[in-house]
Amino acid sequence: MPERARVSSAHISPSAHYTGYVWYRHQLSDPTFVTPFGRFVHRLLWPLSWGARAGFGLDIERLLLQRHLQIDALLRKAIEQDGVCQVVEIACGLSPRGRRFRQRYPHVRYVEADLPAMAARKRLLLREAGWLSLEHQVRSVDILAERGAHGLASLFAELDHRRPLLVITEGLVNYFPLAVVEAFWTRLAEQLRGFAEASYVTDLYPDLREHPRYRQLRWGVELIGRLTRGSYPLHYRDHAEIVAGFQRCGFRQAQVLDPDTDSASLGLEPARAPGLVRVIQARV
């Protein structure tokens, strides 16, 4: 059986509850996006995350904040300086980003997308809070679907292809083998080429074997995989491999950002250990 046929997206959703609670804990979210399951998982993992932070300087919540705030900064720049007026956030989960940016930039059309069950939950939350509108919508998508109602073509069909677009995925691509990720990126680049101007922002966890905490990192990665009932592979060895990977998938250029270098502007204290996450902005 081909690798992609064996892969499922369904195991991702449980982690969305945990990250949703982390955003709320750090005053980036609204109670609307907090679930009892998210609170429970956070409480369950607290001893482990405390031990990793105290013993090895690996702070799981800081890592989540780094990627979230770095993506926020790139999105603000895209709207304020590059004229982006359409945003699609794939695998939105319980992220508060759509709500926050629609409040700050009401002229921006924001489309959140996720697997059908999570999309239905997010749509209900936004509707009950009175936040759903023609300019803030939720759609169903499966990044593994090559065609059909949940494919990328259907997701982008209703957007204005004459206006600048930014696509975001956060906490998504490291749930899948690299071949599956690059197949998704190839289909995404094909869709983005249909727009007058389009870019893509994502986070990524490279296989940084020179990292001083590499063994502990691998232990943490295996733990995340077990908690989410899937694997959590690390992709690429360095920045050059990341850029080459995006170019193979049809992106004209890719910029690799290390949130550690922007800690002060992101409002974070300096890290005790070198960072693990990278944020990539790619253009077609």
URNOR-V837294 format. One record per pair of residues at least 12 apart in sequence whose ideal C-beta (glycine too) atoms are under 10 Angstrom apart, sorted by sequence separation. I is the first residue (numbers start at 0). GAP is how many residues later the second one is. D is the distance in Angstrom with one decimal. If there is no record, write none. Layout:
# URNOR-V837294
I_GAP_D ; I_GAP_D
This chain:
# URNOR-V837294
19_12_9.8 ; 20_12_8.5 ; 47_12_8.3 ; 48_12_6.7 ; 74_12_6.9 ; 88_12_9.3 ; 97_12_4.7 ; 125_12_6.5 ; 142_12_9.7 ; 154_12_9.5 ; 168_12_9.9 ; 171_12_8.9 ; 172_12_8.2 ; 187_12_6.4 ; 204_12_8.5 ; 219_12_9.0 ; 220_12_8.1 ; 241_12_6.7 ; 242_12_8.3 ; 258_12_9.0 ; 262_12_8.8 ; 19_13_4.9 ; 20_13_5.6 ; 24_13_9.9 ; 48_13_9.9 ; 96_13_8.4 ; 97_13_8.4 ; 98_13_9.4 ; 124_13_9.1 ; 140_13_7.8 ; 141_13_9.8 ; 220_13_6.5 ; 241_13_9.8 ; 242_13_6.6 ; 259_13_9.5 ; 18_14_9.9 ; 19_14_6.3 ; 20_14_7.5 ; 23_14_8.1 ; 24_14_9.7 ; 45_14_10.0 ; 74_14_9.2 ; 86_14_7.0 ; 97_14_4.9 ; 111_14_8.1 ; 122_14_8.1 ; 123_14_9.0 ; 139_14_8.8 ; 140_14_4.9 ; 187_14_9.6 ; 206_14_9.7 ; 241_14_5.3 ; 259_14_6.7 ; 260_14_8.6 ; 19_15_6.6 ; 20_15_9.7 ; 22_15_9.6 ; 23_15_9.2 ; 44_15_7.6 ; 45_15_9.9 ; 86_15_9.2 ; 96_15_8.5 ; 122_15_4.0 ; 138_15_8.1 ; 139_15_8.4 ; 140_15_9.8 ; 151_15_9.5 ; 168_15_8.8 ; 184_15_8.0 ; 238_15_9.2 ; 240_15_9.8 ; 259_15_3.9 ; 16_16_9.5 ; 20_16_8.9 ; 21_16_8.3 ; 44_16_9.8 ; 121_16_5.1 ; 122_16_8.8 ; 138_16_5.6 ; 168_16_9.6 ; 204_16_7.7 ; 217_16_8.2 ; 238_16_9.4 ; 239_16_8.9 ; 257_16_8.7 ; 258_16_6.0 ; 259_16_9.4 ; 15_17_9.6 ; 16_17_8.8 ; 17_17_9.5 ; 19_17_9.4 ; 20_17_3.6 ; 24_17_7.5 ; 94_17_7.8 ; 120_17_9.2 ; 122_17_9.2 ; 138_17_9.7 ; 184_17_8.7 ; 216_17_8.2 ; 238_17_4.4 ; 257_17_5.8 ; 258_17_9.7 ; 259_17_8.9 ; 261_17_9.3 ; 16_18_5.0 ; 19_18_5.0 ; 20_18_5.7 ; 23_18_9.6 ; 70_18_9.3 ; 86_18_9.1 ; 91_18_9.5 ; 119_18_8.1 ; 237_18_9.0 ; 238_18_9.7 ; 257_18_9.8 ; 258_18_6.3 ; 259_18_9.8 ; 15_19_9.0 ; 16_19_8.7 ; 17_19_8.4 ; 18_19_8.0 ; 19_19_9.7 ; 20_19_9.1 ; 41_19_9.1 ; 91_19_9.0 ; 92_19_9.0 ; 94_19_9.5 ; 118_19_5.2 ; 138_19_8.5 ; 168_19_8.8 ; 204_19_9.9 ; 238_19_8.6 ; 257_19_8.3 ; 258_19_7.9 ; 16_20_4.5 ; 17_20_5.6 ; 20_20_7.5 ; 21_20_7.0 ; 84_20_8.5 ; 91_20_3.8 ; 93_20_9.5 ; 111_20_10.0 ; 117_20_9.2 ; 118_20_6.5 ; 119_20_7.8 ; 213_20_9.9 ; 235_20_9.5 ; 256_20_9.6 ; 257_20_6.1 ; 258_20_6.3 ; 15_21_9.7 ; 16_21_3.7 ; 17_21_9.3 ; 19_21_10.0 ; 20_21_4.8 ; 83_21_9.3 ; 86_21_6.1 ; 87_21_9.1 ; 88_21_7.3 ; 89_21_9.2 ; 90_21_9.3 ; 91_21_6.2 ; 92_21_6.2 ; 118_21_4.5 ; 136_21_8.8 ; 166_21_6.8 ; 180_21_9.5 ; 256_21_6.6 ; 257_21_8.1 ; 15_22_8.2 ; 16_22_8.5 ; 17_22_9.2 ; 18_22_9.7 ; 19_22_9.6 ; 20_22_9.3 ; 74_22_7.5 ; 78_22_7.6 ; 84_22_6.4 ; 85_22_7.2 ; 86_22_7.2 ; 87_22_8.1 ; 88_22_7.4 ; 89_22_8.5 ; 90_22_7.5 ; 91_22_5.2 ; 92_22_9.5 ; 117_22_8.8 ; 118_22_7.5 ; 255_22_5.5 ; 256_22_4.6 ; 13_23_7.6 ; 14_23_9.6 ; 16_23_8.4 ; 17_23_4.5 ; 18_23_9.5 ; 84_23_5.5 ; 85_23_4.9 ; 86_23_4.9 ; 87_23_4.7 ; 88_23_5.2 ; 89_23_5.0 ; 90_23_5.7 ; 109_23_9.5 ; 115_23_9.7 ; 116_23_8.9 ; 180_23_8.9 ; 255_23_7.8 ; 256_23_7.2 ; 13_24_9.4 ; 16_24_6.2 ; 17_24_6.0 ; 70_24_9.6 ; 83_24_7.4 ; 84_24_6.6 ; 85_24_8.1 ; 86_24_7.0 ; 87_24_8.0 ; 88_24_6.8 ; 89_24_7.5 ; 90_24_8.1 ; 93_24_8.2 ; 97_24_8.7 ; 101_24_9.7 ; 108_24_9.6 ; 110_24_9.2 ; 111_24_7.8 ; 112_24_9.1 ; 113_24_7.6 ; 115_24_4.4 ; 166_24_8.5 ; 254_24_9.0 ; 255_24_5.6 ; 256_24_7.1 ; 16_25_8.8 ; 71_25_6.8 ; 74_25_9.9 ; 75_25_8.2 ; 78_25_8.6 ; 79_25_8.4 ; 84_25_10.0 ; 85_25_7.6 ; 86_25_9.0 ; 87_25_6.4 ; 88_25_8.8 ; 92_25_6.2 ; 108_25_8.3 ; 109_25_6.9 ; 110_25_8.0 ; 111_25_7.3 ; 112_25_7.1 ; 113_25_8.4 ; 114_25_7.0 ; 115_25_8.7 ; 166_25_6.9 ; 208_25_9.2 ; 254_25_6.9 ; 255_25_8.6 ; 14_26_8.3 ; 17_26_9.2 ; 70_26_7.7 ; 74_26_6.6 ; 78_26_5.4 ; 91_26_7.9 ; 92_26_9.8 ; 98_26_9.5 ; 108_26_4.9 ; 109_26_5.0 ; 110_26_5.3 ; 111_26_4.8 ; 112_26_4.6 ; 113_26_7.3 ; 114_26_7.5 ; 115_26_7.9 ; 142_26_8.0 ; 164_26_9.5 ; 165_26_9.8 ; 206_26_8.3 ; 207_26_7.8 ; 253_26_5.6 ; 254_26_4.9 ; 255_26_9.6 ; 13_27_7.5 ; 17_27_7.3 ; 21_27_10.0 ; 67_27_7.9 ; 90_27_8.4 ; 91_27_8.0 ; 93_27_8.2 ; 94_27_8.8 ; 98_27_7.5 ; 105_27_9.6 ; 107_27_7.5 ; 108_27_7.7 ; 109_27_7.7 ; 110_27_7.6 ; 111_27_7.3 ; 112_27_7.0 ; 113_27_6.8 ; 114_27_6.0 ; 164_27_7.1 ; 204_27_8.1 ; 206_27_3.9 ; 209_27_8.9 ; 253_27_7.2 ; 254_27_7.6 ; 67_28_9.3 ; 71_28_8.0 ; 75_28_8.3 ; 78_28_8.9 ; 92_28_9.3 ; 93_28_7.0 ; 97_28_8.0 ; 102_28_8.9 ; 106_28_8.2 ; 107_28_9.0 ; 108_28_8.2 ; 109_28_9.7 ; 110_28_5.9 ; 112_28_4.2 ; 113_28_9.1 ; 114_28_9.2 ; 166_28_9.7 ; 173_28_9.8 ; 204_28_9.0 ; 205_28_6.3 ; 206_28_6.6 ; 207_28_9.3 ; 208_28_7.1 ; 209_28_8.9 ; 252_28_8.9 ; 253_28_4.2 ; 254_28_8.7 ; 67_29_7.7 ; 71_29_8.1 ; 75_29_8.6 ; 78_29_6.1 ; 92_29_7.5 ; 101_29_7.3 ; 105_29_7.6 ; 111_29_9.7 ; 112_29_9.5 ; 113_29_10.0 ; 114_29_9.9 ; 142_29_7.3 ; 164_29_9.5 ; 172_29_6.0 ; 173_29_8.2 ; 177_29_9.9 ; 204_29_5.2 ; 205_29_6.5 ; 206_29_6.5 ; 207_29_7.6 ; 208_29_9.8 ; 250_29_9.2 ; 252_29_6.9 ; 253_29_7.8 ; 74_30_9.2 ; 77_30_9.8 ; 91_30_6.3 ; 98_30_8.2 ; 105_30_9.4 ; 110_30_9.6 ; 112_30_9.3 ; 142_30_8.8 ; 160_30_9.9 ; 164_30_4.9 ; 171_30_7.2 ; 172_30_7.8 ; 173_30_6.8 ; 203_30_8.8 ; 204_30_7.3 ; 205_30_4.9 ; 206_30_5.6 ; 207_30_7.9 ; 250_30_9.8 ; 251_30_8.1 ; 252_30_5.4 ; 93_31_8.0 ; 101_31_8.2 ; 118_31_9.5 ; 160_31_10.0 ; 163_31_7.5 ; 164_31_8.7 ; 165_31_9.4 ; 166_31_7.2 ; 167_31_9.8 ; 168_31_7.8 ; 169_31_8.4 ; 170_31_9.4 ; 171_31_8.2 ; 172_31_6.2 ; 173_31_5.0 ; 203_31_6.3 ; 204_31_9.3 ; 205_31_6.6 ; 206_31_9.1 ; 250_31_4.1 ; 251_31_5.5 ; 252_31_9.0 ; 98_32_5.8 ; 142_32_9.9 ; 143_32_8.2 ; 151_32_8.3 ; 155_32_9.3 ; 158_32_9.7 ; 162_32_7.7 ; 163_32_7.0 ; 164_32_7.2 ; 165_32_7.4 ; 166_32_7.4 ; 167_32_7.8 ; 168_32_7.8 ; 169_32_7.1 ; 170_32_6.7 ; 171_32_9.8 ; 172_32_8.8 ; 173_32_9.7 ; 203_32_7.4 ; 205_32_6.7 ; 249_32_9.5 ; 250_32_6.4 ; 251_32_5.7 ; 74_33_9.3 ; 97_33_8.4 ; 101_33_7.2 ; 102_33_10.0 ; 115_33_9.5 ; 142_33_8.3 ; 154_33_10.0 ; 160_33_5.4 ; 161_33_7.9 ; 162_33_7.0 ; 163_33_4.3 ; 164_33_4.5 ; 165_33_5.4 ; 166_33_4.7 ; 167_33_5.2 ; 168_33_4.6 ; 169_33_5.7 ; 205_33_8.0 ; 248_33_8.5 ; 250_33_5.7 ; 101_34_5.0 ; 115_34_7.1 ; 152_34_8.4 ; 156_34_9.5 ; 160_34_5.0 ; 161_34_5.4 ; 162_34_8.1 ; 163_34_7.1 ; 164_34_7.6 ; 165_34_7.5 ; 166_34_7.3 ; 167_34_7.2 ; 168_34_7.8 ; 170_34_10.0 ; 206_34_9.1 ; 245_34_6.9 ; 249_34_6.6 ; 25_35_7.4 ; 100_35_9.3 ; 114_35_8.1 ; 151_35_5.4 ; 155_35_5.0 ; 158_35_9.3 ; 159_35_8.6 ; 160_35_6.7 ; 161_35_9.3 ; 162_35_9.8 ; 163_35_8.2 ; 164_35_9.3 ; 165_35_6.6 ; 166_35_8.6 ; 167_35_9.5 ; 168_35_9.8 ; 205_35_7.7 ; 244_35_9.4 ; 245_35_9.8 ; 246_35_8.9 ; 248_35_9.8 ; 24_36_7.6 ; 25_36_9.8 ; 143_36_7.0 ; 150_36_8.0 ; 151_36_6.2 ; 154_36_8.0 ; 155_36_8.2 ; 158_36_7.7 ; 159_36_9.2 ; 160_36_10.0 ; 205_36_6.6 ; 241_36_6.9 ; 245_36_4.8 ; 27_37_8.0 ; 98_37_7.9 ; 112_37_9.3 ; 142_37_8.6 ; 145_37_8.3 ; 152_37_8.9 ; 156_37_9.8 ; 160_37_9.0 ; 242_37_8.5 ; 244_37_9.9 ; 245_37_9.4 ; 21_38_8.5 ; 25_38_8.8 ; 97_38_6.3 ; 142_38_8.9 ; 145_38_9.7 ; 151_38_8.2 ; 152_38_6.5 ; 155_38_7.3 ; 203_38_6.6 ; 241_38_6.3 ; 245_38_9.9 ; 21_39_5.5 ; 25_39_6.1 ; 28_39_9.9 ; 97_39_9.3 ; 112_39_9.4 ; 143_39_8.4 ; 144_39_9.9 ; 151_39_5.1 ; 155_39_8.1 ; 158_39_9.8 ; 238_39_7.6 ; 242_39_8.9 ; 24_40_9.8 ; 27_40_6.9 ; 97_40_8.5 ; 142_40_9.1 ; 143_40_7.4 ; 146_40_9.5 ; 150_40_9.4 ; 151_40_9.5 ; 237_40_10.0 ; 241_40_9.6 ; 21_41_10.0 ; 22_41_8.1 ; 27_41_8.2 ; 142_41_4.7 ; 145_41_6.8 ; 152_41_9.3 ; 203_41_9.3 ; 238_41_9.4 ; 17_42_9.4 ; 18_42_9.6 ; 21_42_5.3 ; 22_42_8.6 ; 25_42_8.8 ; 112_42_5.7 ; 142_42_9.5 ; 144_42_9.3 ; 155_42_9.4 ; 203_42_9.9 ; 233_42_9.1 ; 235_42_8.9 ; 21_43_7.6 ; 25_43_9.4 ; 112_43_9.9 ; 143_43_9.9 ; 27_44_8.5 ; 110_44_7.5 ; 142_44_8.2 ; 201_44_9.5 ; 18_45_5.9 ; 22_45_6.9 ; 110_45_8.9 ; 142_45_8.2 ; 17_46_8.9 ; 21_46_8.5 ; 91_46_7.5 ; 199_46_8.6 ; 91_47_9.5 ; 110_47_8.3 ; 173_47_8.4 ; 18_48_9.9 ; 110_48_7.3 ; 18_49_8.2 ; 85_49_9.7 ; 86_49_9.9 ; 88_49_9.8 ; 89_49_9.4 ; 91_49_9.6 ; 108_49_9.8 ; 174_49_9.2 ; 199_49_9.9 ; 84_50_10.0 ; 90_50_8.3 ; 108_50_7.6 ; 173_50_8.8 ; 174_50_8.6 ; 205_50_8.8 ; 87_51_8.4 ; 89_51_6.1 ; 108_51_8.1 ; 173_51_9.7 ; 199_51_7.2 ; 89_52_9.9 ; 90_52_7.5 ; 180_52_8.9 ; 198_52_9.0 ; 201_52_10.0 ; 203_52_8.3 ; 87_53_9.0 ; 89_53_6.6 ; 174_53_7.1 ; 179_53_9.7 ; 181_53_9.0 ; 108_54_8.4 ; 110_54_9.8 ; 112_54_9.6 ; 175_54_8.5 ; 176_54_7.6 ; 180_54_6.6 ; 198_54_9.6 ; 199_54_8.9 ; 200_54_9.8 ; 202_54_9.6 ; 174_55_5.8 ; 175_55_8.2 ; 177_55_6.9 ; 198_55_10.0 ; 220_55_9.5 ; 37_56_7.2 ; 108_56_9.4 ; 110_56_9.6 ; 111_56_9.7 ; 112_56_9.7 ; 174_56_7.5 ; 175_56_9.4 ; 176_56_5.9 ; 177_56_9.4 ; 198_56_9.9 ; 200_56_9.4 ; 202_56_8.9 ; 216_56_9.7 ; 219_56_8.9 ; 173_57_9.2 ; 174_57_6.4 ; 175_57_7.5 ; 177_57_5.0 ; 188_57_8.4 ; 192_57_7.4 ; 215_57_9.3 ; 107_58_9.4 ; 113_58_9.8 ; 173_58_5.7 ; 174_58_8.4 ; 176_58_8.8 ; 177_58_8.0 ; 188_58_9.9 ; 191_58_8.6 ; 192_58_9.8 ; 34_59_7.0 ; 173_59_6.6 ; 175_59_9.2 ; 188_59_10.0 ; 189_59_9.4 ; 191_59_8.4 ; 192_59_9.5 ; 212_59_10.0 ; 216_59_6.2 ; 32_60_8.9 ; 33_60_7.9 ; 172_60_9.7 ; 173_60_6.8 ; 184_60_7.9 ; 188_60_5.5 ; 189_60_6.5 ; 212_60_5.7 ; 32_61_4.5 ; 173_61_6.7 ; 184_61_6.8 ; 187_61_7.9 ; 188_61_3.4 ; 211_61_6.5 ; 212_61_8.0 ; 31_62_9.0 ; 32_62_7.7 ; 89_62_8.5 ; 172_62_7.4 ; 185_62_8.1 ; 186_62_8.9 ; 187_62_8.5 ; 188_62_5.4 ; 210_62_8.1 ; 211_62_6.8 ; 213_62_9.7 ; 32_63_5.5 ; 181_63_6.4 ; 184_63_8.6 ; 185_63_4.6 ; 186_63_9.2 ; 187_63_8.9 ; 188_63_8.9 ; 210_63_6.1 ; 212_63_8.3 ; 31_64_8.4 ; 87_64_9.5 ; 180_64_8.5 ; 181_64_8.9 ; 184_64_3.9 ; 185_64_5.7 ; 209_64_9.2 ; 210_64_9.1 ; 28_65_7.9 ; 89_65_7.7 ; 183_65_8.6 ; 184_65_7.6 ; 185_65_9.4 ; 210_65_7.0 ; 28_66_8.1 ; 29_66_6.0 ; 32_66_7.9 ; 181_66_6.8 ; 182_66_8.4 ; 184_66_7.3 ; 207_66_8.0 ; 27_67_9.3 ; 28_67_3.8 ; 31_67_8.0 ; 87_67_6.8 ; 177_67_7.8 ; 181_67_5.3 ; 207_67_9.2 ; 27_68_6.0 ; 28_68_9.1 ; 87_68_7.2 ; 180_68_8.8 ; 181_68_9.9 ; 207_68_6.9 ; 27_69_8.6 ; 29_69_6.5 ; 22_70_9.9 ; 23_70_9.0 ; 28_70_8.2 ; 29_70_8.7 ; 85_70_9.6 ; 97_70_9.6 ; 205_70_8.2 ; 207_70_9.2 ; 22_71_7.8 ; 28_71_8.2 ; 87_71_7.4 ; 96_71_7.5 ; 204_71_6.0 ; 205_71_8.9 ; 22_72_7.0 ; 23_72_7.9 ; 27_72_7.5 ; 86_72_10.0 ; 204_72_5.9 ; 205_72_6.0 ; 19_73_6.5 ; 20_73_8.3 ; 22_73_5.5 ; 85_73_5.6 ; 94_73_9.0 ; 96_73_8.0 ; 203_73_7.4 ; 204_73_7.4 ; 18_74_6.6 ; 19_74_3.1 ; 22_74_8.7 ; 85_74_6.7 ; 202_74_5.6 ; 203_74_5.1 ; 15_75_8.0 ; 17_75_9.7 ; 18_75_7.1 ; 19_75_7.2 ; 84_75_8.5 ; 85_75_9.6 ; 94_75_6.7 ; 202_75_7.0 ; 203_75_7.6 ; 15_76_8.4 ; 16_76_8.0 ; 17_76_9.3 ; 18_76_7.4 ; 19_76_7.9 ; 91_76_8.4 ; 94_76_8.6 ; 201_76_9.3 ; 202_76_5.3 ; 203_76_5.8 ; 15_77_3.0 ; 16_77_6.5 ; 22_77_9.7 ; 85_77_5.6 ; 86_77_9.9 ; 87_77_6.9 ; 88_77_9.2 ; 89_77_6.6 ; 90_77_8.8 ; 91_77_9.2 ; 92_77_8.3 ; 201_77_7.3 ; 202_77_7.6 ; 12_78_9.2 ; 14_78_7.9 ; 15_78_5.2 ; 84_78_5.4 ; 85_78_6.9 ; 86_78_7.5 ; 87_78_7.6 ; 88_78_7.7 ; 89_78_7.0 ; 90_78_5.5 ; 91_78_8.4 ; 92_78_7.4 ; 200_78_6.8 ; 201_78_5.6 ; 11_79_6.7 ; 13_79_9.9 ; 15_79_7.9 ; 83_79_8.5 ; 84_79_6.2 ; 85_79_4.6 ; 86_79_5.3 ; 87_79_4.8 ; 88_79_4.5 ; 89_79_4.9 ; 90_79_7.0 ; 92_79_9.1 ; 200_79_7.1 ; 201_79_8.5 ; 12_80_7.2 ; 82_80_8.4 ; 83_80_4.6 ; 84_80_8.4 ; 85_80_7.4 ; 86_80_7.7 ; 87_80_7.2 ; 88_80_7.6 ; 89_80_8.9 ; 90_80_6.9 ; 91_80_9.9 ; 199_80_8.0 ; 200_80_5.1 ; 201_80_7.9 ; 11_81_8.0 ; 12_81_9.6 ; 82_81_5.2 ; 83_81_6.9 ; 84_81_9.3 ; 85_81_9.3 ; 86_81_6.8 ; 87_81_9.5 ; 88_81_7.5 ; 90_81_4.2 ; 199_81_7.4 ; 200_81_7.8 ; 8_82_8.5 ; 81_82_6.5 ; 83_82_4.7 ; 89_82_6.9 ; 90_82_9.0 ; 198_82_6.2 ; 199_82_4.8 ; 198_83_6.6 ; 199_83_7.6 ; 81_84_8.3 ; 90_84_9.1 ; 197_84_9.8 ; 198_84_4.7 ; 199_84_7.9 ; 78_85_9.3 ; 197_85_7.4 ; 198_85_7.7 ; 34_86_8.8 ; 77_86_7.8 ; 196_86_8.5 ; 197_86_5.8 ; 77_87_9.6 ; 78_87_8.1 ; 196_87_9.1 ; 77_88_5.0 ; 32_89_8.5 ; 194_89_8.2 ; 34_90_9.5 ; 77_90_9.9 ; 191_90_9.0 ; 193_90_9.4 ; 74_91_6.5 ; 191_91_8.4 ; 192_91_5.0 ; 32_92_6.7 ; 73_92_8.2 ; 191_92_4.6 ; 31_93_5.5 ; 32_93_9.6 ; 74_93_7.0 ; 188_93_8.1 ; 190_93_9.1 ; 31_94_8.2 ; 73_94_8.7 ; 89_94_9.2 ; 187_94_9.3 ; 188_94_9.6 ; 189_94_8.7 ; 29_95_9.4 ; 188_95_5.3 ; 31_96_8.0 ; 32_96_9.5 ; 71_96_9.8 ; 187_96_9.0 ; 31_97_5.2 ; 70_97_6.2 ; 184_97_8.2 ; 15_98_7.9 ; 30_98_10.0 ; 70_98_9.3 ; 71_98_9.9 ; 89_98_8.5 ; 15_99_9.8 ; 29_99_7.8 ; 31_99_8.3 ; 70_99_5.9 ; 69_100_9.8 ; 87_100_9.9 ; 12_101_7.8 ; 16_101_9.8 ; 29_101_9.2 ; 11_102_8.8 ; 12_102_6.5 ; 15_102_6.5 ; 67_102_6.7 ; 11_103_7.5 ; 66_103_6.3 ; 67_103_8.8 ; 87_103_9.7 ; 173_103_9.6 ; 12_104_6.9 ; 66_104_7.3 ; 87_104_9.9 ; 8_105_9.2 ; 9_105_6.9 ; 12_105_5.1 ; 15_105_9.3 ; 8_106_5.6 ; 11_106_8.4 ; 15_106_9.2 ; 63_106_9.2 ; 170_106_9.9 ; 7_107_9.8 ; 9_107_8.4 ; 63_107_7.8 ; 172_107_9.6 ; 9_108_9.7 ; 12_108_9.0 ; 8_109_9.8 ; 85_109_8.4 ; 169_109_9.1 ; 87_110_9.7 ; 89_110_9.6 ; 90_111_9.8 ; 85_112_9.0 ; 87_112_9.6 ; 88_112_9.6 ; 89_112_9.2 ; 83_113_8.2 ; 82_114_8.0 ; 83_114_9.2 ; 86_114_9.8 ; 81_115_7.9 ; 83_115_7.9 ; 165_115_9.0 ; 166_115_9.5 ; 81_117_8.1 ; 77_121_7.0 ; 77_123_8.1 ; 73_125_8.9 ; 74_126_7.1 ; 73_127_5.3 ; 71_129_10.0 ; 70_130_5.6 ; 11_131_9.8 ; 69_131_8.8 ; 70_131_8.2 ; 8_132_9.4 ; 9_132_9.4 ; 70_132_6.9 ; 8_133_5.5 ; 69_133_7.8 ; 7_134_9.4 ; 8_134_6.6 ; 8_135_5.7 ; 66_135_9.2 ; 67_135_8.6 ; 7_136_7.7 ; 8_136_9.0 ; 66_136_4.1 ; 6_137_6.2 ; 65_137_8.6 ; 66_137_9.1 ; 66_138_9.3 ; 4_139_9.3 ; 63_139_9.5 ; 3_140_6.5 ; 62_140_9.5 ; 8_141_9.8 ; 3_142_8.7 ; 62_142_8.9 ; 18_151_8.5 ; 18_152_6.2 ; 17_153_9.9 ; 15_155_7.9 ; 56_155_8.9 ; 57_155_5.9 ; 14_156_6.9 ; 55_156_9.2 ; 56_156_6.9 ; 55_157_5.2 ; 62_157_9.5 ; 54_158_9.9 ; 57_158_5.9 ; 11_159_8.1 ; 55_159_9.3 ; 56_159_9.1 ; 57_159_7.0 ; 11_160_7.0 ; 14_160_8.5 ; 55_160_4.6 ; 59_160_7.5 ; 51_161_9.1 ; 54_161_8.1 ; 55_161_8.7 ; 57_161_9.5 ; 57_162_6.4 ; 8_163_9.0 ; 11_163_5.4 ; 55_163_9.3 ; 59_163_9.8 ; 10_164_7.1 ; 11_164_9.2 ; 51_164_7.0 ; 55_164_8.9 ; 59_164_8.9 ; 51_165_9.7 ; 8_166_7.9 ; 7_167_9.8 ; 8_167_8.3 ; 51_167_8.7 ; 6_168_9.0 ; 7_168_9.8 ; 51_168_6.5 ; 6_169_6.1 ; 6_170_7.1 ; 5_171_9.5 ; 8_171_9.9 ; 48_171_9.4 ; 51_171_9.3 ; 3_172_9.0 ; 6_172_9.4 ; 47_172_8.7 ; 2_173_9.5 ; 3_173_8.7 ; 6_173_5.4 ; 2_174_6.1 ; 5_174_9.7 ; 3_175_7.4 ; 47_175_7.2 ; 2_176_5.9 ; 3_176_5.5 ; 1_177_9.5 ; 2_177_6.7 ; 44_178_8.9 ; 3_179_6.6 ; 44_179_9.9 ; 47_179_9.8 ; 2_180_9.5 ; 3_180_9.6 ; 73_181_9.4 ; 44_182_7.8 ; 43_183_9.0 ; 73_183_7.9 ; 72_184_9.2 ; 40_186_7.8 ; 70_186_9.6 ; 72_186_9.1 ; 69_187_6.2 ; 69_188_9.0 ; 70_188_9.4 ; 69_189_4.4 ; 72_189_7.2 ; 66_190_10.0 ; 68_190_7.3 ; 69_190_9.9 ; 67_191_9.5 ; 69_191_9.9 ; 65_192_9.2 ; 66_192_6.7 ; 69_192_6.5 ; 72_192_7.1 ; 65_193_3.9 ; 68_193_8.4 ; 69_193_10.0 ; 72_193_6.7 ; 64_194_8.8 ; 65_194_7.5 ; 68_194_9.5 ; 71_194_8.5 ; 69_195_9.5 ; 62_196_8.8 ; 65_196_8.7 ; 68_196_9.0 ; 69_196_6.4 ; 61_197_9.5 ; 65_197_8.0 ; 68_197_4.3 ; 67_198_9.3 ; 68_198_7.0 ; 69_198_9.9 ; 68_199_7.2 ; 65_200_7.0 ; 61_201_9.4 ; 64_201_7.8 ; 64_202_8.8 ; 65_202_6.7 ; 64_203_6.5 ; 77_203_8.6 ; 76_204_9.5 ; 65_205_8.4 ; 73_205_7.1 ; 17_206_10.0 ; 61_206_6.8 ; 72_206_9.0 ; 73_206_9.8 ; 61_207_8.4 ; 69_207_8.2 ; 73_207_5.8 ; 62_208_9.4 ; 66_208_9.7 ; 69_208_9.2 ; 70_208_6.1 ; 14_209_7.6 ; 17_209_8.4 ; 58_209_9.9 ; 61_209_7.0 ; 65_209_6.5 ; 66_209_9.7 ; 67_209_10.0 ; 69_209_4.5 ; 17_210_9.3 ; 58_210_9.9 ; 61_210_9.2 ; 65_210_8.8 ; 66_210_4.9 ; 68_210_9.6 ; 70_210_9.3 ; 65_211_5.6 ; 66_211_8.7 ; 67_211_9.7 ; 69_211_9.8 ; 14_212_7.3 ; 15_212_9.9 ; 58_212_7.7 ; 62_212_7.6 ; 64_212_10.0 ; 65_212_9.7 ; 66_212_6.1 ; 13_213_7.4 ; 14_213_5.1 ; 57_213_9.8 ; 58_213_7.6 ; 61_213_8.8 ; 62_213_6.1 ; 63_213_8.6 ; 65_213_8.2 ; 10_214_9.0 ; 13_214_5.8 ; 14_214_9.9 ; 56_214_7.4 ; 57_214_8.7 ; 58_214_8.6 ; 61_214_9.9 ; 62_214_5.5 ; 12_215_8.7 ; 13_215_7.4 ; 14_215_9.6 ; 56_215_3.6 ; 57_215_6.6 ; 61_215_9.6 ; 10_216_9.7 ; 11_216_6.7 ; 13_216_9.7 ; 55_216_8.9 ; 56_216_3.7 ; 59_216_9.9 ; 10_217_5.2 ; 11_217_9.5 ; 14_217_9.7 ; 55_217_7.1 ; 56_217_9.1 ; 58_217_9.9 ; 10_218_4.4 ; 11_218_7.5 ; 57_218_7.7 ; 9_219_8.5 ; 10_219_3.9 ; 52_219_8.2 ; 9_220_8.8 ; 10_220_9.0 ; 52_220_9.9 ; 7_221_9.5 ; 8_221_9.3 ; 7_222_7.8 ; 6_223_8.7 ; 6_224_9.3 ; 25_241_9.9
